[in-house]
Amino acid sequence: MSDEELEAIRQRKLAALRQQALEQQAREQQEAEFQAQKEAILRQILTPDARSRLANIRIVKPQFAEQIELQLIQLASSGKLRTRVTDEQLKALLKQIQSRERERKVTFR
């Protein structure tokens, strides 16, 4: 291989790496924007105590918290939430979802 061929290969690889970096940066930016929008909506529909409880749940069970957040946002966007969700209402929703999950986890031996 000549030096020119090696340089051409290096340039192609460098261009590919730059493209990958740009795509990754775009994905991260979209994710950050989505998270910011989600947080803004949750700030509007949850009381501070309920937000605090949800943040604690997110620490222990991130996927469960994500499910709750999306469900709350869906309820709000469909107009089913008339007032802000209090901590007590959030607890009731959590119990309801937990009981549904327990029913699904029935195992047979």
Contacts in CASP RR format, 6 or more apart in sequence:
PFRMAT RR
TARGET T0000
AUTHOR 0000-0000-0000
METHOD contacts of the structure
MODEL  1
MSDEELEAIRQRKLAALRQQALEQQAREQQEAEFQAQKEAILRQILTPDA
RSRLANIRIVKPQFAEQIELQLIQLASSGKLRTRVTDEQLKALLKQIQSR
ERERKVTFR
38 69 0 8 1.000
38 73 0 8 1.000
41 73 0 8 1.000
41 76 0 8 1.000
42 51 0 8 1.000
42 54 0 8 1.000
42 69 0 8 1.000
42 72 0 8 1.000
42 73 0 8 1.000
43 51 0 8 1.000
44 76 0 8 1.000
44 84 0 8 1.000
45 72 0 8 1.000
45 73 0 8 1.000
45 76 0 8 1.000
45 81 0 8 1.000
45 84 0 8 1.000
45 85 0 8 1.000
46 54 0 8 1.000
46 72 0 8 1.000
46 84 0 8 1.000
46 85 0 8 1.000
46 90 0 8 1.000
47 84 0 8 1.000
47 85 0 8 1.000
47 86 0 8 1.000
47 87 0 8 1.000
49 86 0 8 1.000
49 87 0 8 1.000
50 84 0 8 1.000
50 85 0 8 1.000
50 86 0 8 1.000
50 87 0 8 1.000
50 89 0 8 1.000
50 90 0 8 1.000
52 87 0 8 1.000
53 87 0 8 1.000
53 90 0 8 1.000
53 91 0 8 1.000
54 65 0 8 1.000
54 68 0 8 1.000
54 69 0 8 1.000
54 90 0 8 1.000
57 64 0 8 1.000
57 65 0 8 1.000
57 68 0 8 1.000
57 94 0 8 1.000
58 65 0 8 1.000
58 66 0 8 1.000
67 97 0 8 1.000
68 90 0 8 1.000
68 93 0 8 1.000
68 94 0 8 1.000
68 97 0 8 1.000
71 93 0 8 1.000
71 97 0 8 1.000
72 81 0 8 1.000
72 85 0 8 1.000
72 93 0 8 1.000
75 81 0 8 1.000
85 93 0 8 1.000
END
